[in-house]
Amino acid sequence: MTNDARATLLDVARVAGVSLATVDRVLNKRAGVHARTAERVAAAVRTLHYRPDPAAARLSRSRAHRVRFILPSGSNAFVAMLKEQIGANAPWMADHRVAAETVEVDVFEPERLAAQLRAAAGHCETVVVMALDHPLVRAAIDELEDAGTGVVTLVSDVPTSRRHHFVGIDNVAAGRTAATLLGRFAGARSGPVGIVLGSMSLRDHAERHFGFNQVMTAEYPGLRVLPPLEGKDDSRLTERLAGELLQREPGLVGIYSGGAGNRGIAAALQAAGRADRVVFVAHELTPPARRFLLDGTLDAVLHQDPGHEIRSALRMALARRTSEPVMADQERIRIDIYLRDNLP
């Protein structure tokens, strides 16, 4: 092999003194290889600076890599944006021999979500799921991984599971950022602040709540954070909850929405005639959120790019199959902040 030639699997097998099948089992982390043999293969990989050839891996596959997206059912506008991005990435998937399908489930029902996860076994190589952090869901993810089906969690993580990768923002940092924004918009005012989440069982919402409270307690002692309300990401329910909150708290300074259902909160603020007096900070630059920023109902939106997240989830799914290296900087999902003045 010349110095500028790319090392192949045959080169690794020759240097390690093993068969191609053994190299394949080691690189794909399959069972049945003695530890000393696996170390010889790993040493050969290091010596040869072996990197998998993605194009060769794609050509060698007899069928497409099947990816199943499991996303929340309902009218969540951000989930709709994720679905749009799955469709927008169809040409990339065709080029990389990836076949994707989407199924919907009520992610707030752990039994249903766990059943949908188990149903994916044998029907795809990778599952991408917006998950609920619940023992039943963790067990289902681990069962899939044990059976050889990779799991990528999207937006909301289940970190104690054996999932392959998480694609999403740092949600504690997002909550801290939301608190800073709300606190600064509130200025010298003091009084209660409401929080509306989808569910504390969603890891991203729980982490946002934690980060929000960290900053509020330490830096804005005049603002009293109320117990969180759980709106299940449903606009009708969040409208009722926000309306009741506004009635109970005539001195309400602000509302932080850590989940979806922002159309309901905005409707309640407008119906109460307090949209211009209550600071409102929310997540995701959906079409309704854009309108509420423009008319002044919303003060700030924290956003995660749905296109980046879908592309990253697909890259993670493919990298697991081809053993391609993952570039952490490329896959990091940023927290974007939008005001009325910097809308894209």
C-alpha positions as CSV (number, residue, x, y, z in Angstrom):
1,M,0.0,0.0,0.0
2,T,1.4,3.4,-1.0
3,N,1.7,6.2,1.6
4,D,-1.2,8.2,0.1
5,A,-3.5,5.2,-0.5
6,R,-6.5,4.8,1.7
7,A,-6.3,1.7,3.9
8,T,-9.0,-0.9,3.2
9,L,-10.7,-3.6,5.3
10,L,-8.4,-6.1,3.5
11,D,-5.4,-4.3,4.7
12,V,-6.7,-4.3,8.3
13,A,-7.4,-8.1,8.0
14,R,-3.9,-8.7,6.6
15,V,-2.1,-6.8,9.4
16,A,-4.3,-8.2,12.1
17,G,-3.9,-11.7,10.7
18,V,-7.7,-12.4,10.8
19,S,-10.5,-12.8,8.2
20,L,-12.5,-10.1,6.7
21,A,-15.6,-11.4,8.5
22,T,-13.8,-11.0,11.9
23,V,-12.8,-7.4,11.0
24,D,-16.4,-6.7,10.2
25,R,-17.6,-8.1,13.5
26,V,-15.1,-6.1,15.5
27,L,-15.8,-2.8,13.7
28,N,-19.5,-3.2,14.0
29,K,-19.3,-4.3,17.7
30,R,-20.9,-7.6,17.2
31,A,-20.5,-10.5,19.6
32,G,-18.4,-13.6,19.0
33,V,-14.9,-12.3,18.8
34,H,-12.2,-13.0,21.5
35,A,-10.9,-10.0,23.3
36,R,-7.3,-10.6,22.2
37,T,-8.4,-10.8,18.5
38,A,-10.5,-7.7,18.8
39,E,-7.4,-5.9,20.2
40,R,-5.3,-7.1,17.3
41,V,-7.9,-5.6,14.9
42,A,-8.1,-2.4,16.8
43,A,-4.2,-2.1,16.7
44,A,-4.2,-2.7,13.0
45,V,-6.9,0.1,12.6
46,R,-4.7,2.5,14.5
47,T,-1.5,1.5,12.7
48,L,-3.1,1.9,9.3
49,H,-5.1,5.0,10.2
50,Y,-8.1,3.1,8.7
51,R,-11.2,5.2,8.0
52,P,-14.3,3.6,6.5
53,D,-15.1,4.7,3.0
54,P,-18.7,5.9,3.1
55,A,-19.2,5.6,-0.7
56,A,-18.0,2.0,-0.7
57,A,-20.2,1.2,2.3
58,R,-23.2,2.5,0.5
59,L,-22.4,0.6,-2.7
60,S,-21.9,-2.6,-0.7
61,R,-25.3,-2.6,0.9
62,S,-27.8,-4.8,-0.9
63,R,-30.7,-2.7,0.5
64,A,-31.4,0.7,2.0
65,H,-30.7,1.6,5.6
66,R,-34.2,1.8,7.1
67,V,-34.9,4.6,9.5
68,R,-38.2,4.9,11.4
69,F,-39.1,8.3,13.0
70,I,-41.4,8.1,16.0
71,L,-42.9,11.5,16.6
72,P,-45.7,13.0,18.7
73,S,-49.2,12.9,17.4
74,G,-51.3,16.0,17.6
75,S,-51.0,19.6,16.4
76,N,-47.5,20.6,17.7
77,A,-46.3,23.1,15.2
78,F,-42.6,22.3,15.8
79,V,-43.2,18.6,15.2
80,A,-44.8,19.6,11.9
81,M,-41.6,21.5,11.0
82,L,-39.6,18.3,11.8
83,K,-41.8,16.3,9.5
84,E,-41.4,18.9,6.7
85,Q,-37.6,18.5,7.1
86,I,-37.8,14.7,6.8
87,G,-39.5,15.2,3.4
88,A,-37.0,17.9,2.4
89,N,-34.1,15.5,3.0
90,A,-35.5,12.9,0.7
91,P,-32.9,13.6,-2.1
92,W,-30.0,13.2,0.4
93,M,-31.5,10.0,1.7
94,A,-31.8,8.6,-1.8
95,D,-28.2,9.4,-2.5
96,H,-27.1,7.7,0.7
97,R,-29.4,4.7,0.4
98,V,-31.6,5.6,3.4
99,A,-35.3,4.8,3.5
100,A,-37.3,6.7,6.1
101,E,-40.8,6.4,7.4
102,T,-42.7,8.3,10.1
103,V,-45.2,7.0,12.7
104,E,-47.0,9.1,15.3
105,V,-47.9,8.2,18.8
106,D,-49.0,10.1,22.0
107,V,-45.6,10.5,23.6
108,F,-47.2,11.5,26.9
109,E,-48.5,7.9,27.2
110,P,-45.5,5.8,28.1
111,E,-47.2,2.5,27.5
112,R,-48.1,3.5,23.9
113,L,-44.7,4.9,23.2
114,A,-42.9,1.8,24.5
115,A,-45.2,-0.4,22.4
116,Q,-44.5,1.6,19.3
117,L,-40.7,1.3,20.0
118,R,-40.9,-2.4,20.4
119,A,-43.0,-2.7,17.2
120,A,-40.0,-1.3,15.3
121,A,-37.9,-4.3,16.0
122,G,-37.1,-6.1,12.8
123,H,-38.6,-3.4,10.6
124,C,-35.7,-0.9,10.6
125,E,-32.1,-0.5,11.4
126,T,-32.4,2.8,13.3
127,V,-35.3,4.4,15.3
128,V,-35.3,8.2,15.8
129,V,-37.7,9.0,18.6
130,M,-38.8,12.1,20.5
131,A,-38.9,10.3,23.8
132,L,-40.5,10.4,27.2
133,D,-38.1,9.7,30.1
134,H,-40.0,6.8,31.7
135,P,-38.9,3.3,32.9
136,L,-41.1,1.6,30.2
137,V,-39.6,3.7,27.5
138,R,-36.1,3.2,28.7
139,A,-36.6,-0.5,28.8
140,A,-38.0,-0.5,25.2
141,I,-35.0,1.5,24.0
142,D,-32.6,-0.9,25.7
143,E,-34.4,-3.9,24.1
144,L,-34.1,-2.4,20.7
145,E,-30.3,-1.7,21.2
146,D,-29.8,-5.3,22.5
147,A,-31.6,-6.6,19.3
148,G,-29.2,-4.6,17.1
149,T,-31.6,-1.7,16.3
150,G,-30.0,1.6,17.0
151,V,-31.9,4.3,18.8
152,V,-31.3,8.1,18.3
153,T,-33.3,10.3,20.7
154,L,-34.4,13.6,19.2
155,V,-35.2,16.9,21.0
156,S,-36.0,15.1,24.3
157,D,-33.5,12.6,25.6
158,V,-33.5,9.4,27.7
159,P,-29.9,9.6,29.0
160,T,-30.1,6.6,31.3
161,S,-31.0,4.3,28.4
162,R,-28.5,2.7,26.1
163,R,-29.6,4.9,23.1
164,H,-26.9,5.4,20.5
165,H,-27.0,9.2,20.4
166,F,-29.0,12.3,21.4
167,V,-29.7,15.1,18.9
168,G,-30.9,18.3,20.5
169,I,-29.9,21.4,22.4
170,D,-28.6,21.7,26.0
171,N,-31.9,22.1,27.6
172,V,-30.6,23.2,31.0
173,A,-28.8,26.0,29.2
174,A,-32.0,26.9,27.3
175,G,-33.9,27.2,30.6
176,R,-31.2,29.4,32.1
177,T,-31.2,31.6,28.9
178,A,-35.0,31.9,29.1
179,A,-34.8,33.1,32.7
180,T,-32.2,35.7,31.8
181,L,-34.3,37.0,29.0
182,L,-37.5,37.1,31.1
183,G,-35.7,38.7,34.0
184,R,-34.2,41.4,31.9
185,F,-37.4,42.2,30.1
186,A,-39.2,42.4,33.5
187,G,-36.7,45.1,34.6
188,A,-37.3,46.4,38.1
189,R,-40.7,44.7,38.4
190,S,-41.4,42.1,41.1
191,G,-44.0,39.5,41.4
192,P,-45.0,36.0,40.3
193,V,-43.8,34.2,37.1
194,G,-45.7,31.3,35.6
195,I,-44.2,28.3,33.9
196,V,-46.2,26.1,31.4
197,L,-44.6,22.8,30.3
198,G,-45.8,19.9,28.2
199,S,-44.9,17.4,31.0
200,M,-42.3,17.1,33.6
201,S,-41.8,13.6,32.3
202,L,-40.3,15.0,29.1
203,R,-36.6,15.3,29.8
204,D,-36.2,18.5,27.8
205,H,-39.0,20.2,29.6
206,A,-37.8,19.1,33.0
207,E,-34.3,20.3,32.3
208,R,-35.6,23.6,31.0
209,H,-37.5,24.0,34.2
210,F,-34.4,23.2,36.3
211,G,-32.3,25.7,34.4
212,F,-34.9,28.4,34.6
213,N,-35.3,28.1,38.4
214,Q,-31.5,28.1,38.8
215,V,-31.2,31.6,37.3
216,M,-34.4,33.0,38.7
217,T,-33.5,32.0,42.3
218,A,-29.9,33.3,42.1
219,E,-30.3,36.4,40.0
220,Y,-33.9,37.6,40.2
221,P,-35.1,37.3,43.8
222,G,-37.9,39.7,43.2
223,L,-39.5,37.3,40.8
224,R,-41.3,34.4,42.4
225,V,-41.5,31.3,40.2
226,L,-44.8,29.5,40.5
227,P,-45.2,25.7,40.3
228,P,-45.2,24.4,36.7
229,L,-48.4,23.8,34.8
230,E,-48.5,20.8,32.5
231,G,-50.4,21.5,29.2
232,K,-49.5,18.3,27.3
233,D,-48.4,20.6,24.4
234,D,-52.0,21.1,23.6
235,S,-53.2,24.6,22.7
236,R,-56.7,24.2,24.1
237,L,-55.4,23.0,27.4
238,T,-52.7,25.6,27.7
239,E,-55.2,28.3,26.9
240,R,-57.4,27.2,29.8
241,L,-54.4,26.8,32.2
242,A,-53.0,30.2,31.2
243,G,-56.5,31.8,31.6
244,E,-56.9,30.4,35.1
245,L,-53.3,31.5,35.9
246,L,-54.1,35.1,34.8
247,Q,-57.2,35.2,36.9
248,R,-55.4,33.8,40.0
249,E,-52.4,36.1,39.7
250,P,-53.5,39.7,38.8
251,G,-49.9,40.8,39.4
252,L,-48.3,38.2,37.1
253,V,-45.1,39.5,35.7
254,G,-44.2,36.8,33.1
255,I,-44.9,33.4,31.6
256,Y,-42.2,31.0,30.4
257,S,-43.5,28.3,28.1
258,G,-41.0,25.4,28.1
259,G,-43.0,23.3,25.6
260,A,-45.5,23.7,22.9
261,G,-49.1,25.0,23.0
262,N,-48.0,28.6,22.7
263,R,-51.1,29.6,20.6
264,G,-53.2,28.8,23.7
265,I,-51.1,31.0,26.0
266,A,-51.1,33.8,23.5
267,A,-54.8,33.6,23.2
268,A,-55.3,33.7,26.9
269,L,-53.0,36.8,27.2
270,Q,-54.9,38.6,24.5
271,A,-58.3,37.7,25.9
272,A,-57.3,39.0,29.2
273,G,-56.0,42.3,27.7
274,R,-52.6,41.7,29.3
275,A,-50.4,40.7,26.3
276,D,-48.5,44.0,26.5
277,R,-47.9,43.8,30.3
278,V,-46.9,40.1,30.9
279,V,-43.5,39.2,29.6
280,F,-43.8,36.0,27.5
281,V,-40.8,33.9,26.6
282,A,-41.3,30.6,24.7
283,H,-39.6,28.0,22.5
284,E,-39.4,27.3,18.7
285,L,-39.9,29.8,15.9
286,T,-43.0,28.3,14.5
287,P,-45.3,30.3,12.1
288,P,-47.6,31.2,15.1
289,A,-44.6,32.2,17.2
290,R,-43.5,34.5,14.4
291,R,-46.9,36.2,14.4
292,F,-46.9,36.6,18.1
293,L,-43.4,38.2,18.1
294,L,-44.5,40.6,15.4
295,D,-47.6,41.7,17.3
296,G,-45.8,42.0,20.6
297,T,-47.6,39.2,22.4
298,L,-44.3,37.2,22.6
299,D,-41.1,39.0,23.7
300,A,-38.5,36.3,22.8
301,V,-38.3,32.9,21.3
302,L,-35.5,30.3,21.9
303,H,-35.2,28.1,18.8
304,Q,-33.5,24.9,17.7
305,D,-33.1,24.4,14.0
306,P,-35.4,21.5,12.9
307,G,-33.5,21.0,9.6
308,H,-30.2,20.7,11.4
309,E,-31.7,18.2,13.9
310,I,-33.2,15.9,11.2
311,R,-30.0,16.0,9.1
312,S,-27.9,15.2,12.2
313,A,-30.2,12.3,13.2
314,L,-29.9,10.9,9.7
315,R,-26.1,11.2,9.8
316,M,-26.0,9.5,13.2
317,A,-28.1,6.7,11.9
318,L,-25.9,6.2,8.9
319,A,-22.6,6.6,10.8
320,R,-23.7,3.8,13.1
321,R,-24.0,1.5,10.1
322,T,-20.9,2.6,8.2
323,S,-18.6,3.3,11.3
324,E,-18.0,6.8,9.9
325,P,-16.5,9.2,12.5
326,V,-18.8,11.8,14.0
327,M,-17.8,15.4,13.9
328,A,-19.0,16.8,17.2
329,D,-18.9,20.5,16.1
330,Q,-21.0,19.7,13.1
331,E,-23.6,17.9,15.1
332,R,-23.9,20.4,17.9
333,I,-27.4,21.9,17.9
334,R,-27.3,25.6,18.8
335,I,-29.7,27.6,20.9
336,D,-30.9,30.5,18.7
337,I,-32.6,33.6,20.2
338,Y,-35.1,35.5,18.2
339,L,-36.8,38.9,18.9
340,R,-39.1,40.8,16.7
341,D,-36.0,42.8,15.4
342,N,-33.9,39.8,14.1
343,L,-36.5,37.5,12.6
344,P,-35.0,35.6,9.6
